[in-house]
Amino acid sequence: MTTKTNYKVDGYSITEEVRVITPAEASEILAKHNTKNRKPNKRHINALALNMQNGTWRFNGDAIRFDCNGTLIDGQNRLFAVAKSGKPILFKIVRGLDPKAILTIDIESKPRNLADLLHMDGIKDSRGVASIIVRYFALHEGRIILNGGAAKNGTSASRDLSGIYTNDDKYNFYYQNKDAFDEFACYAQKLYKRNKLLTQSDIGGIFAHLYIDKHHSEDEIKGFFEELFTSSGKSCINSLRNRLIADLVATTRMTGSFRQSLIAKVWNYYIKGKDVKVLSYNPIIEGTIEFI
């Protein structure tokens, strides 16, 4: 069974056809054309392959999609399942789409987050970079970024947190400042591996906020973090480091708001060239402290 339709949309020549894809063809497509997708979902693939083997797979009109360059932009898990099942399966195939159409696929059911989009672009440490961008935008909007715990790899969730900027805004902003964000991510990862005072995303997010929004120099920002992550800092920085170390093992952790304001307060002392022997912060009296 094969049917084929041709039409144009926004200057793109689109071809739709319904036909069988064999396991060999599925493997060939994945080998040659699957360059911009998320990591395959093994559990999902196994479930699909089992349905195909058992004869419970049903054609539902969902398409295997390619852009105008021949790149697979949707359907990799289904194709992996075909290859695994050893069964030829009927699909609708759409070719010739706008390459940017990949940004709109699965938005409702399985939205691709910022880390997914960067991973599909081949960005190294896509999850870490994405989490830093999310952290930066939270600070940029004046929201709290630091939570009470850290992920095992030093990043925090890169999902699109509530705010005025969309996932597309953050994606585009990354490419406008790619070199800077890649450097923030590399530096933050290095510090996190030294010790676990803050996550990679927290370090990188603060770094980006201070550099991009507050116009401080890299040397000033790195000087602050170097003092914080060693034992050679001013009294207030040493006090902050001790508080963060204690918080790592505390039964009751600092709230995100408290910890962020405490760090901002010490940064403000640092950049003004001031120091205090006793570090204190009263959120009721002082409110949320912003980085200067």
C-alpha positions, 0 to 999 in steps of 0.5 A: 500500500502506497499513497503520495501527496505533494503540496507547498507550505510557506515556500517548502515543497512537502511530500506525504506518503503512506507506505511500509518501512522495513527494519533494514530501511529503519536502520538505514534512516537512523544511521544516515539521517538521525542527527538532531534528535533527543536521546532515544527512550529505550523503555519506550522503544522496547514497548513499541517493539513488543507491540509490533512483534505481537501484532498489537501495533496500530497505524494511527496517522502519526508521521515519520517527519523529515525536514527539507535537508532530509534530516529526521526530526520526528519518529526516531523511537518508532524507527528504533522499534521497527529495527528491533522488532524485525517487522515491516510497519506501515507509516505516514512519511512527511518530507520537506518540512521547515528545519525549525519545525522540530521546535514545535514537535511534541510541545503538548504531549512530550515537550522538548525542553531547553536541554533537549534542544541543545542536545539535538544541536550537538552542544556539549554538556547540554543539560548543564548549559541549559540549567545555567540559562534557566538560572540566569533568566530567573535572576534576570527576572528577579526570581529565586534560583537556589533550591535546597538540594543539588542534583548528583551531577551538579545541575538543577532541572532545566525545565522552563520555569515560570517567567516572562521568557519562553523556551524559544527566547532562551534558546535564541539568547544562548546562541546570541551569547554562545561563547560566554555561556559555554565558558560559564558552564565549563568554569562552573563545572570545574568549581563544582567538581572541586567541592559541592558548595553550589551546583553548576547551574547556581554558579553559572547562573550567578556568573551570567547574571553578574557578567551580562546584567550587572556588567562586572568583569570576569576577573571580579566574578572569578575572584569572588568564586575562587575565594568562596571555593578555597579558604583564602577569602575575606572574613565574610566569604569564609563565613559564607563558605562555612554556612554553605558547608554546614547546610550540605549536611543539615537536617533542615536546609536553608530556603532558596530565598535565604541562601540566595540573599546570603550569597548576594549580601556577601557578593555586595560586600566583596564588590564594594571592598568591604568586609565583616567579621560576623555574617548575618542576614535577617530576611524579615528586616532586610528582605530579599537582597539583590546582587549589585 
